Amino acid sequence: MSHDKLIRMANQIATFFRSQPGSDQVEKVAAHLKDYWAPEMRADLKAQAADHAQEMDDLVRRALPLI
Amino acid sequence: MKDFIIPWGDDRDMGTPAKEGAPVTLEIDGFSVTVPEGTSVMRAAAIAGLQIPKLCASDNLEAFGSCRLCVVEIEGRRGTPASCTTPVAPGMVVRTQSEQVQRIRKGVMELYISDHPLDCLTCSANGDCELQDMAGVVGLRDQRFEAPEGGMRTHFARRDTSGEANPEYIPKDDSNPYFTYDPAKCIVCNRCVRACEEVQGTFALTIQGRGFESRVSAGGVGDDFLSSDCVSCGACVQACPTATLQEKSVIELGTPTRSVITTCAYCGVGCSFKAELNGDQLVRMVPYKNGAANRGHSCVKGRFAYGYATHSDRILKPMIRERIDQPWREVSWDEALGFAADKLRGIQAKYGRKSVGVITSSRCTNEETYLVQKLARAVFLNNNTDTCARVCHSPTGYGLGQTFGTSAGTQNFDSVGKADVVVVIGANPTDGHPVFASRLKKRLRAGAKLIVIDPRRIDLVKSAHVEAAHHLALRPGTNVAVVTAMAHVIVTEGLYDEGFIRERCDWDEFAEYAEFVSDARHSPEATEMLTGVPAEELRAAARLYATGGNGAIYYGLGVTEHSQGSTTVMGIANLAMLTGNIGRDGVGVNPLRGQNNVQGSCDMGSFPHELPGYRHVKGAEVRAIFEAAWGVEIDAEPGLRIPNMLDAAVSGRFKGLYCQGEDILQSDPDTRHVAAGLAAMDCVIVHDLFLNETANYAHVFLPGSTFLEKDGTFTNAERRINRVRKVMAPRNGYADWEITQMLANAILAAEDRPLWHYTHPARIMEEIAATTPGFAHVDYAMLEEKGSVQWPCNDANPEGSPIMHVEGFVRGKGRFIVTEYVATEERTGPRFPLLLTTGRILSQYNVGAQTRRTPNTVWHTEDVLEIHPHDAEVRGVKEGDWVKLASRSGETAMRAHLTDRVSPGVVYTTFHHPTTQANVITTDYSDWATNCPEYKVTAVQVGLSNGPTEWQEEYDALAERARRILPAAE
C-alpha cells in the first residue's frame, strides 16, 4: 500500500502513545500495530522503512523490529 | 408457519400513565385492587379489568378531564368525579356503573354525536373509532337534538340547510404525505395537541378558537400540517380517537385485521412496532407501547417511511455480468451463486487466501451479520471482515473498551428519565434519534439541565420549552481540547468524586491523569483561542456536569468521526469516571448509534481483529471455541478494515468483495478512492434491495429482503436484543440469511467441504449463544417471553443488564487515559479556508436508499449547503444559489442555504443524495486507532457555480450505464 498513507497512519498511532505516561511507548505502538493492522500492512510498513525512514516517527521506527 | 405462539402482551390503554408510589388499596365495583399512590381511579379500574368509558384520556398522556365520559360514583364524595383526574385513596369505594353515571355518560355522548357526522359505514375509522365504541358502550340509541327553526350550522356539513357554503366547515388538510386532518370529524378531545406536547415535545398543534369554533390547528395562521413545525411523528394520529387524524394508508387500504410485533429498521433507537396488515398487505406501522426502547412512540421514518419495501426500484432477481461496462443479465439463483462462487474461488486460487473479504451491515440482523463474518472466517479462511461501524462508531469500540472494558452504551433509554444534567456531544438527536430526543426533551421540560457541545446550533439548543444551559459551539476538530478542558476544571476545582475513583478506578492512573489535565495549557482560558469556546462558558458547563446531580453523556458521530475520535471517546469516559457518573440509573456514557444494528454488527464479530463478543483473534482459547464449532482453523492475525481493503485493491492485492446491505461508494469518504478500489476488483458482489451506487461497480447482484420479510434480531444502542419478525414473504424469494448460506454452500460444495445447514435464524442464535458469553442465555423462546433483553445475558445476569458497570467495571478497575489534543492534519488555508462538517436530517436516513424511495422526500428533496450569511456575502452567494464545494479530494455542487446555525468559517451538509455525493469532498484522513474516517472536518472552499460539476454529470452518466438490465434469457 502507498507509503504516505501507511506512514501517516503509523505516525498518528505513535503520536498518541508518545503522550501516554510510562516508558513503554515503543512496545505500545508495536502492540497496537500487531492488534489492528493486518500482517500485509505491517510488512509493507517495514519494507517502506528502507526508503522512507526519515518520514517515520521515531517511535514507529523503533517499533518496527517488534512487529 | 410460525415457530412460536406469540404472546403479544397486554397493550390495552389503561387511561392514565403509570405512577410510582406506596401501595394503596381500594374497592372498585366490589373488587379489591392495590395500586401505587398517585394512580388514577380510571387506571386502577383498568388494572382490575374494569374499563371505564373515556374519550379524552390515554395512558401516554397526563389526565385532562375534559370529556366527562369517565365519571364514577365514590362513596362519601359529592357528585360524580371524573375517574381520570381523581387519584386513588386508601379504602376508597368506587362504583363505575350506576343509573346516575350511565345517564350522565349517555347525555355526554348524545352531545358529542349531535355535532358529529353519522357516516360511520363509509368513515375511514369505521371499526377503529373510540367515539363509535363509546357510543356503543354507553348504550346511546337516540340523538334527540334538533336544529331550531331556520336550521343551525354544524361544523361538519359542507353546506348549510339553505345550500350556501357553510362558513363553519373547514376542508380536509391532506398536505402531509402520510395522514390527513379532517376537522369535520374532530371532537376537540385535545389528545393530538397533548401528544404533540407531552409525547413528541414539538408543540406544533394547538386548539384555536373557543366554544363551537374550537379546532385543532397546526402552526400559525395560514399554516397547514406540512408548513407547520409538525415533524410528522404520527403521535397525534395515534392519539386521535376518531378519523380526524388518519393515516392515508388506512383510508386507502381499510382497517388492518392482524398485527405482528417487530423492530424498526432505521436508527439505533430500535423502536418496537406493531406491523398491522390485511393478509400480507402492510396497512400501517404503529409503535408498540410495550417496546422498552420507545415506549409507544416513533418518528416519521419508522412509522411512515416503509414504502421502499414495495418500491418499483427493488431488484427481485439475481443478476450477473462479466465486466462492469456490460448491462446486467437476470439469471437464476443457482447461476448467480455458481458464478459468484467460481469467481471468488478463482481469485483465491490466483491471488491467495487473503485476496477476498466481506462487509457486513448494520442494517442487517445479528444472525445475518454473524453468518457474513463466518463466511470470511470459516469459508474464505481469512479475517477480512469489516462492517460499516468502521465508519461510524469504531472509535467507541476502542475508546470504551480501553477505559471501561467493553464497547457498549452503559444505560437503557429509560435512564434519561432520571438524569439531572444531560451532555449531548456531537449528536443531533432530534434529527438522528428522534424518539430518544422526545424522551430527553420530556425530561428537560421536567427541569433537567442540558449542555450541548456541537459546532452547529442544533434544534435542542433552543426549541419549544427546551433551552440548553450551555452551548459550547466548538470549532470542528477540537473535541479533545474541549473535553480535556472540562476535566481540567473538574480536577483543579476539586469537583471530582474521590470516593468513586478510589473504589472503582485505578488510583495511580488517576493520579497521572489528574497531573496531566491540571497543567495550565489544558485550562479553558488557554484553549479558548483554539476551540472558539468562551472559557467562562466551558467552566460553567464543567461545573454543572460535575455538581448538578445525575450527569449523563450522550454522543454521536460528531465525536467519533475525527482523527482523534478514539481519544475523545476516552476523554468522555474519563469525565464520567471523574464525576462518578457511571453504574446507576440516570447517568452513564451513551453512544447514539446511527443505524439500527450497529451495536449488533459489532457484537457479532464483524471487525477484522475480533471474533463475536469482542475477543481478539490472537487469543488461542477464543479461536478454539470457534474452531470447534466451525471445524476450520481460524487465522490468528487481524484482517483488513474497509479502508485497508480499498487501499489493497488499488495496489492489486485485494480482488473480491461480498458487500451486504451497505453502499460504501456513497457512504464512505473520498468517493474517487472508493470507486478506484472497487473498479480494481475482479468480483464485487452486492447484496442489497436496490441497485445502489456500489452496484455500479459490481459483477454479481443478489437481491435482498427487507426487515418486513425475515426473522432475526436487532440490537439497539442500549444493547437491547429485539426480535425482527417476518410479517410477509420475501419478495425476492429468500431472507438474507438464506442467501448468505447459499453463497457459502456454493463455495463449500465446490470444494467438497461440509455445508451449512441452518433452517431458521433461531438456530443461528443458538450458535451465537453457545460461543459468545454475553449472549449465553439468549434464545428465541426467551425473547418471546420477555419481549427483549439487554446483553450481557448469562449466568451472572440471567435477566440481562439494563445498566452496565453497576458493581464494578467490566475490565475490573476503570482506567483513566491521558488525552492529549493533536490538531488534525486537515487544516484550513488560503485555498480551502472553510471547514465542512456533515450530518443527517430527520426525514432522511443515511445514504437515503430507503427514505429517498418514500414520500419523505417532500421534506428534503436535495442536499443543501448550510453557510453563515457572512461567509456567503463575501463570496457573493445568495439563498438558493448553486455553489461549488471543493476540497483537496474533489468537488461537487449543490444549492446554498444561508443560516446562522453554523458559525462563520463552518459549512454543513447532509449526504443523503447520490446526485450530490458529499463524500467526493471528504478526505482519506482517519481516526488514529481505528481508521474511522474524519468525515466531520474537511477544509473546503465555496464559490458560485452554474450547476452540477463535471464529476456529477459524468457520474450520473456512468450510473445510468451501469444500471442497464437485459431481459432474462429464457
Interface residues (C-beta under 8 A of the other chain):
Chain A: M1 S2 K5 R8 M9 Q12 I13 T15 F16 S19 Q20 P21 H32 K34 D35 Y36 W37 A38 P39 E40 M41
Chain B: K354 N383 N384 E512 F516 S563 T567 P608 H609 H616 K618 E637 P638 G639 L640 R641 N644 D647 A648 V650 S651 R653 I817 V818 T819 E820 V822 E825 D924 S926 W928 A929 T930 N931
